[in-house]
Amino acid sequence: MDIEMDIRPLENGFGSEIWGINLTKTDGALQRELRAALLRYQVLIIREQNLSASQQLAFSKGWGPLDIHVQVKDQHPDHEEVIVLTTKMKDGKYIGAPHAGDYWHSDLSYVETPTFCTILHAIEVAEEGGDTAFANMYRAYELLPEKTKNRIKNLRARHSYDRNINPRVAVPDTHAAVAKERYSDRSPPPAVHPVVRTHPETGKKALYVTERFTLGIEDMDPELSEFLLQELFEVASQPSNIYRHKWRKGDLVIWDNRCLMHIACGGVPKGQIRHMHRTIVRGDKPY
C-alpha cells in the first residue's frame, strides 16, 4: 500500500501527531514506518481512527507478541488481550478499570520482561478531564548532574504491582474492600531492573524508575533509597519534560515504555464517559 502519513512533531521535542492513515488497513511497510516514527518521537498520536476491539488486536499484533494484564476482570468480554479502561457502569459496577494509571509508571515494569509499547484507543471521551501525561525519560536522564549519573549507573531497583507494599501509593476507594485480592494476590514476584536502562533499539540511556511500581533500590538503606528516588522523580516530572495529551474521540496513541513514563490525570466528572481499549506489546529484559 502507498504510505502517505502526515507526521507533525509536537513542540515540546518529543511526540508527534499522525494523520492520513487508516489502521484497519495496514501492511509491513506501514508497520515499519510507524516503528521508525515511534523510535524517533517516543509517542505517536494517530488521529481519526475507528477500530473495533478485534481490529485493534490485529493491528497490535503487528508490533509483536501481546501480553495479558493481571487484572482479568477488566478484560474485554471477547478478547483477553484487550483491557477496557472506562467510567461506564452496569448494574452498579464498572465494566472495566476506572482508575488505571493514577500514578506515574511504565507499563508492566513489575515483571521480568516489561512492556515495549502500549496502544490505547479512545472510543468515547469525556467533555472534561481524562488527559494522559507523558514524561520523557531520555531527557530526564540527560538532565541529571554528572555526579548523580555516576552514582546511579550501576544501581538496580525492585518493582512490584502490589499497592499494599508500596507506601508511596494508595488503594482506590473502589478497591478498598478487595485490596488483597486485587493487588497482593494477583501480583507476580517483584522484578529487579537497572535504575538506568539502555534502549535496545536506539542505544540511548533512560531513567527506569517510577513512583507507582518502584519499591526501592537494591542493597541501599530504605530511607536513603527513597530520598534518591524522590530526587529522580522530581527531575523526571518537571513541567518542561512533560507532554499532556487531551484526548479526542478516535485517537489511537502508541507510546514506548522503554523511554517514557505516563500517568492518567483523572478529573472526569461523575456521569461523563471515558471509554478506551488498551493493548500491550511485550518487550525485552531491561539492561
N, C-alpha and C positions, 0 to 999 in steps of 0.2 A: 504494500500500500504506500501511497505517497505521504510523506510526513510534512505537514505544514503547521507545525507548532509555532505559536506566537508566545515567546518567553519574555516576560517582563520582570527583571530583577527588582526586588524591593529596595527601598532607600537605605535601610539600616546595614547593608553589607552582607546579609545572608537571607535566603528565602527568595522565591520567585513565584509569580502568577503565570499560569499556562492557560492559553485559550486556543480554540480552534481544533480540538481533537475530541473524538468520541471513544471512550474507553470500553464500550461494548464491542468495538471492532479494533482489535489490536493484533499485531504480529511481532515477530522477533526484532525487526528493525525499530519499531516504535518503543519496545521494551528497552532496547539498548540506548536509545536517545533519552528516555526518561531516566534510566540509571545514571547516565553521564551527567544529566542535569541535577539529579539528587546529590551526586558526589560533589558537584560544584557549589550548589546552593543550600544543601542540608535539609531544606523543607520546600516541598512543591505544593502550591495551591492550584489545583486543576479545576477550573470553573465550569459551570453549567453541565454537570453530569446527572444522569438519571439511571442509576444501576439498581436492579433488583439485588437481593442478597446473593442469589446464585451467580449473577453476573459479576458482582464484586468478588466473589470467591474465585471465579475463573480468572479474573484479572490478577488477583493477588497471587495465585499460584505461579504466575509468570515471573515473580520475583524470587521464588524459592520455596522450600518446604514451609508449611504453616504450622504454628503452634496452637495448642488448645489451652485456653486460660483455666486457671484453677477454679474459678467461680462458675461451675456448670449451671447454676441456677439462672445466670444471666445470658445463657446461650440463646441464639435464635432457635425457634422450635424445629426448624428444618435443617439447620446447618451448625454442627457443634463448633466449627472453626470461627463462626461469626458471633461476636459478643454484641449485645444490644445495650446501648447507653441511652437512657430515656427517663423522662419525667412522666410518662404515661402510666396510668394505673388501671387495673381491672380487679373487681371485687375487693377494693380497698388495699391492693398490693401493687407495688411497682412491677412492671413486666420486664424489667431489665435493671441495670445499675444506674441509680440516680446520682450517686456521689463519687463515681470513679475519678481518680486523678486529682484529689483535692490537696495534694502536697507536691512539691517539686520532685520529679522522679524520671528515671529512664526505664522503659518497659522491660519487665522480667529480669532486671539486674540481679534478682534474688535466686536465679538458677545458674547452673554451671555454663550453659550456653544461652546467653540472653538474646533478646530480640534484635534483629538487624533493622527492619523498618516497620513502622505502624502505618496502616491505611485506614483512614476514618472518613466516612461518607455521611454528609448531612442530608437526612431525609426530610426532617422538619426542623425549623429553627424558631426560637422564641423572639419576641419583639425586643426584649431586653435581656442582657446578661448572656451567659453561656460561652463567653470567649475562651480561647485556649492560648496560653502564652508559652513561648519557646525561648530557651537560653542557649546561646552558642558556647559550647564547652571547649572548642578550639580556642576561641578568643579568651575565655576565662583562664585557660592555662597560660596563654601569652601575656595576660595582664599581671600575672603573679610576679613578685620580685624574684630575682635570681636566687636569693637566699632561700626563699620558700620552695622554689623549684628543686633546688638541691636537697632540701630537707625531705621532700615527699617522693623523690624519683624512684625509690625502691620500696615504698610503703605499700601495704595491702590492707584492704578493708573488708569487713563482713557485711553481707547484705541479707535481709530477710523480709518476707512478705508479711510476717506476723506483727500486726499493730500492737498486740498485747505485750510485746517485749521491747518496743521502741518508745521510750518516754517522750520522744520528740513529737509524736503524732497522737491523735485522739481517734477513738472509735466513733463513727457517726451515730447519732441518736437512733436512727432507723435500724441499726445493727446491734445496739447495746445488749439486747436480750439474748443474742446469738453470737456474741463476740468470740467465744472459744471455738464454736463450731465453724464460724465463717473464716476466722483468721488462724488461730493456733492449729486446729485440726487439719486444715487444708494447706498449711504452709509446708513447702519442702524444707529440708535441712538448709541452714544458712550457706550461702556461697561466698567464696573469698576471691576478690578480684583486685588488680592493681588500682591504686588511687589515681595514677596517670596511665591511661591506656593508649596504645598505638593503633590508629585506624588501619585495618588490614588492607584497604584499597588505596587510600591516599598517602599512607605513611606518616600522617601528621599526628601529633600528640594532643590529647584532650583530657580534661578532668573527668573522672568517672566515680563521683560520689554524689549522693542526693539525700535530702532530709527525710524522704519517705522510706527508703529501703536500706540506707547505710546505717548499721548499728554502731560501728566503731572501728577503729584502726587496730589491726592485729599487733600484739606484743607492745601495747602502749597503755600507760595508766589511763583509766576511763575519763578522768577529768581533763587530762591533757589532750586526749583524743578528741573529746567534744569541743574543746577550745579551738583546736586546729581545724576541725571540720566546720565549725561556725565561721572561721576566717575564710575558708574556701567557699562556703555557701554565699557569704556576703559578696565576694568578688564575682561569683558566677551570676548572681541575681541582680546586679546593679542595673538600673534602667537602660543604660547605653548598650547593654548586652542582650536586650530582650526584644523579641518581636511578638506583639499581641494580635492574634487573629480574631477578627469579628466574622463569624460565620454567615454565609448566605446559603439559602436552600440550593442544593445541587453541588456544593463544594465537595471535592474529594481531595483530602490533604494527606500527603505522604511525608513522613519525616524519618531521619536517620538517627536511631537511638544511640549509635556509637559515638556521636559527637554533639548530641543535643540532650537537654532535659526539658520537661514540659510540665505544665500544671493546668488543671481545669479551674477557671476563675470563678465559676459559680454565678450567683446573682440572678438566676431565673425566677421571676415572680411566681407565686403559687397560682396554679391554674393555666400557666403558659406551657407549651410543649416544646421540648428539645429532644429530638429522636434521631439516633445515629447508629450506623453499623460499623463495627471495628474488626479488622483482621490484623494478625501479627505474623511477621515472617521471621523464621528462626535465623539467628546469626552464627557467631563463632565464639569460641572461648577467648575472652579478653587477655591481652598480653601487653 
